[in-house]
């Protein structure tokens, strides 16, 4: 049996009313949603602000060090990965908190796993930088 199409409304079989436009209009709206997400994260998430400041320091340093283009890309990419993972972690935390602010083992697990992902992305930065700069 085929999996149900997630874009279809299960009651009527019609496409979800939340589906947007197509083509350039969709891209334009997606850009606005993405910018709104970045602004919200910067306003409401201390960790994201700290990591943005770290990125503002590390990315220019990565571009200035004597490394190959691939090395610089790896260094910059490792820093940007931290921001991406932090955004996803913040989204998980917001969704969990939206459901309930009660202490629950699954909510704690979701938040702890998100935190672990951020931690691993942060550990990845010095590892990548050391490997690029040492070799």
C-alpha positions in Angstrom: 0.0 0.0 0.0 1.4 3.4 -1.0 2.0 6.0 1.7 -0.5 8.8 1.7 0.4 12.1 0.0 1.2 14.6 2.8 0.0 17.5 0.6 -3.5 16.1 0.4 -6.1 17.0 3.0 -7.2 13.7 4.5 -10.8 14.7 4.9 -11.5 15.9 1.4 -8.6 14.5 -0.7 -7.8 18.0 -2.0 -4.5 19.7 -1.8 -3.7 21.4 1.4 -4.7 25.0 1.6 -1.3 25.7 3.2 0.5 24.9 0.0 1.7 28.1 -1.6 2.3 29.4 -5.1 4.7 27.9 -7.6 7.7 29.3 -9.5 9.1 32.6 -8.7 6.3 33.6 -6.4 7.1 30.5 -4.3 10.8 31.4 -4.2 10.0 35.0 -3.2 7.7 33.9 -0.4 10.2 31.2 0.8 12.9 33.9 0.9 10.6 36.1 3.1 9.8 33.1 5.4 13.5 32.3 5.7 14.5 35.9 6.6 11.7 36.0 9.2 13.1 32.8 10.7 16.6 34.2 10.9 15.3 37.4 12.5 13.2 35.5 15.0 16.1 33.3 15.9 18.4 36.3 16.3 15.8 38.1 18.5 14.8 35.2 20.7 17.7 32.7 20.8 20.8 33.8 22.9 22.8 30.8 21.6 22.0 31.7 18.0 23.2 35.3 18.6 26.4 34.0 20.1 27.0 31.7 17.2 26.4 34.4 14.7 29.0 36.6 16.5 31.4 33.6 16.4 30.7 33.2 12.6 31.3 36.9 12.0 34.8 36.4 13.5 35.7 33.0 12.1 34.5 33.3 8.6 36.8 36.2 7.7 39.6 34.4 9.5 38.9 31.3 7.4 39.0 33.3 4.2 42.3 35.0 5.3 44.3 31.9 6.3 46.7 30.3 3.8 44.6 27.3 2.8 43.3 25.9 -0.5 39.9 26.8 -1.8 38.6 23.5 -0.6 40.1 24.0 2.8 38.5 27.5 3.1 35.2 26.0 2.0 35.4 23.3 4.7 36.3 25.9 7.4 33.5 28.2 6.4 31.1 25.3 6.0 31.8 24.0 9.4 30.9 27.3 10.9 27.7 27.7 8.9 26.8 24.2 9.9 26.7 25.3 13.5 24.2 28.0 12.6 22.0 25.5 10.6 22.0 23.0 13.5 21.2 25.7 16.0 18.2 26.9 13.9 16.9 23.3 13.7 17.4 22.9 17.5 15.6 26.1 18.2 12.7 25.0 15.9 12.5 21.7 17.8 12.5 23.5 21.1 9.8 25.9 20.0 7.6 23.1 18.6 8.0 21.1 21.9 7.2 24.1 24.0 4.1 24.9 21.8 2.7 21.4 22.5 3.3 21.7 26.3 5.5 23.4 28.8 5.0 20.5 31.2 8.1 18.4 32.0 7.8 15.2 30.0 10.5 12.6 29.3 9.9 12.7 25.5 10.1 16.5 25.4 13.3 16.4 27.4 14.7 13.7 25.1 13.8 15.8 22.0 15.5 18.9 23.5 18.5 17.0 24.7 19.0 15.4 21.3 18.8 18.8 19.6 21.3 20.1 22.1 23.6 17.2 21.4 23.4 18.0 17.7 24.5 21.5 18.3 27.3 20.3 20.6 28.6 18.0 17.8 28.5 20.7 15.2 30.5 22.9 17.6 33.1 20.1 18.2 33.3 19.7 14.4 34.6 23.3 13.9 38.0 23.0 15.6 38.5 19.5 14.2 37.9 20.7 10.6 40.0 23.8 11.2 42.9 21.8 12.7 42.8 19.2 9.9 42.8 21.9 7.2 45.5 24.0 8.8 47.8 21.1 9.8 47.8 19.4 6.4 
